[in-house]
Amino acid sequence: MAPKRKRAASPAPKESKEGTAAETSGSADSGTLSAPRRPQYFLMKSEPESRMQDGVDMKFGLDDLKAMPQQTEHWDGVRNYQARNIMRQMRVGDLAFFYHSNCKTPGVVGVVRIVREAYTDHTQFDKKDPHYDPKSTESEPKWQMVDVKFERDLPRPVTLQELKGYKDRELKTMALLHRGRLSVQCVAEEEWNFILKLAEQPPA
């Protein structure tokens, strides 16, 4: 992702109810619940260390998210069409790994929940923002963002170096290891579960 950045007001997020995505995605119909929707999984990158760009500190790590009101923030600044399109796939209740990038030890450090689906990213219109896009207009906006809420820390960070050790095995198709520069990525359920298991174990 394009890391965060400058604070700007945005409409209040629509948070999911308490419970798992499976528990909250069913709908009532004549007194019965539809089959619960299985959550989708993603990986979202942000920078935990200070880096100035156009006078704005791009730092936004997992601790910064936890310090936000309701531990929730909009994920603005994405300026890659593929990453934007992946965000458009996100639904309330989906989960994403929070990935620290562009730092001494990049890796997966926590989990966030999608609490608001894709809507217009206001930073594209702000001439003072590093992510300003002069080709985008309010009548025809090019870029969108989602809102994420802190879910939990991993028991320990799972570093990129460690993940690379499984590039030809359990994680042989993982986008992070083949299209590493993409800031928002899809994660297969098997990859998701494998990384969670790694986080429960001592580093190899």
ZADRENLO-919412 format. One line per field, with one value per residue (C-alpha): residue number from 1; x, y, z. Coordinates in steps of 0.25 Angstrom, whole numbers, plus 5000, padded with zeros to 4 digits. Layout:
% ZADRENLO-919412
n	(NUM,...)
xx	(X,...)
yy	(Y,...)
zz	(Z,...)
END
This chain:
% ZADRENLO-919412
n	(1,2,3,4,5,6,7,8,9,10,11,12,13,14,15,16,17,18,19,20,21,22,23,24,25,26,27,28,29,30,31,32,33,34,35,36,37,38,39,40,41,42,43,44,45,46,47,48,49,50,51,52,53,54,55,56,57,58,59,60,61,62,63,64,65,66,67,68,69,70,71,72,73,74,75,76,77,78,79,80,81,82,83,84,85,86,87,88,89,90,91,92,93,94,95,96,97,98,99,100,101,102,103,104,105,106,107,108,109,110,111,112,113,114,115,116,117,118,119,120,121,122,123,124,125,126,127,128,129,130,131,132,133,134,135,136,137,138,139,140,141,142,143,144,145,146,147,148,149,150,151,152,153,154,155,156,157,158,159,160,161,162,163,164,165,166,167,168,169,170,171,172,173,174,175,176,177,178,179,180,181,182,183,184,185,186,187,188,189,190,191,192,193,194,195,196,197,198,199,200,201,202,203,204)
xx	(5000,5004,5007,5000,5002,4994,4981,4969,4954,4946,4931,4929,4932,4922,4927,4924,4917,4924,4928,4934,4932,4924,4915,4912,4910,4897,4884,4870,4859,4846,4852,4864,4879,4886,4899,4909,4919,4933,4943,4953,4968,4977,4991,4992,5006,5009,5022,5025,5037,5038,5040,5037,5031,5027,5028,5018,5023,5019,5020,5008,5011,5001,5004,4999,4986,4984,4985,4974,4960,4953,4966,4960,4966,4964,4974,4977,4988,4987,4991,4993,4981,4983,4984,4971,4964,4967,4962,4949,4947,4948,4935,4932,4937,4948,4962,4976,4990,4996,5010,5021,5029,5041,5047,5059,5051,5039,5028,5014,5011,4996,4982,4972,4957,4951,4940,4936,4936,4942,4939,4945,4959,4959,4974,4974,4968,4977,4988,4996,4996,5007,4996,4989,4985,4983,4976,4965,4953,4942,4932,4940,4949,4960,4964,4957,4960,4954,4954,4961,4960,4971,4968,4980,4995,5002,5008,5021,5025,5026,5038,5039,5052,5045,5033,5043,5048,5035,5034,5036,5027,5015,5015,5019,5008,5007,5007,5016,5027,5025,5019,5025,5024,5008,5003,4990,4990,4980,4984,4979,4972,4983,4994,4986,4985,5000,5005,4996,5002,5016,5013,5010,5024,5038,5045,5052)
yy	(5000,5014,5016,5026,5039,5051,5051,5055,5055,5044,5039,5031,5016,5005,4995,4981,4975,4967,4953,4946,4949,4936,4939,4953,4951,4943,4949,4947,4942,4937,4933,4926,4930,4928,4921,4930,4936,4931,4943,4947,4949,4960,4966,4981,4988,5000,5007,5007,5016,5031,5035,5049,5051,5065,5070,5059,5047,5034,5026,5017,5004,4995,5003,5015,5008,5003,5018,5023,5025,5012,5006,5009,5017,5019,5012,5024,5027,5014,5018,5005,5000,4986,4989,4998,4987,4977,4987,4987,4972,4974,4973,4976,4965,4961,4960,4965,4963,4976,4976,4985,4989,4998,4996,4988,4975,4975,4964,4961,4967,4967,4965,4976,4974,4982,4990,4999,4995,5003,5018,5030,5033,5048,5050,5049,5063,5070,5077,5077,5062,5053,5045,5056,5052,5064,5055,5051,5059,5058,5055,5044,5039,5029,5024,5018,5013,5004,5005,4995,4992,4986,4972,4966,4965,4952,4945,4949,4956,4946,4953,4953,4946,4934,4934,4933,4920,4914,4920,4906,4899,4904,4918,4915,4923,4934,4948,4954,4945,4947,4961,4967,4982,4981,4988,4981,4966,4954,4943,4929,4922,4912,4923,4930,4918,4914,4928,4928,4915,4920,4932,4922,4915,4919,4925,4914)
zz	(5000,5000,5014,5023,5026,5028,5036,5029,5033,5026,5028,5040,5038,5037,5047,5047,5059,5069,5065,5054,5039,5038,5050,5044,5029,5029,5027,5033,5023,5029,5042,5036,5033,5020,5019,5025,5016,5017,5020,5009,5013,5009,5012,5014,5014,5022,5027,5042,5042,5039,5024,5020,5006,5002,5016,5021,5030,5023,5036,5040,5047,5055,5068,5061,5056,5071,5075,5066,5071,5072,5067,5053,5041,5026,5017,5008,4998,4989,4975,4968,4959,4963,4978,4977,4970,4981,4991,4983,4986,5001,5009,5023,5032,5023,5030,5025,5030,5034,5028,5032,5019,5016,5029,5036,5038,5028,5032,5036,5050,5052,5047,5043,5040,5028,5035,5023,5008,4997,4996,4990,4995,4998,4998,4983,4983,4993,4986,4999,5001,4995,4988,4981,4967,4958,4947,4957,4959,4970,4959,4953,4965,4961,4975,4986,5001,5011,5026,5035,5050,5058,5061,5068,5069,5064,5076,5069,5055,5043,5035,5020,5021,5029,5018,5007,5013,5009,4995,4988,4998,5006,5000,4986,4980,4990,4984,4994,4989,4975,4973,4985,4982,4981,4994,4995,4992,4993,5002,5000,5012,5013,5013,5023,5033,5030,5034,5047,5050,5048,5057,5068,5067,5070,5058,5050)
END
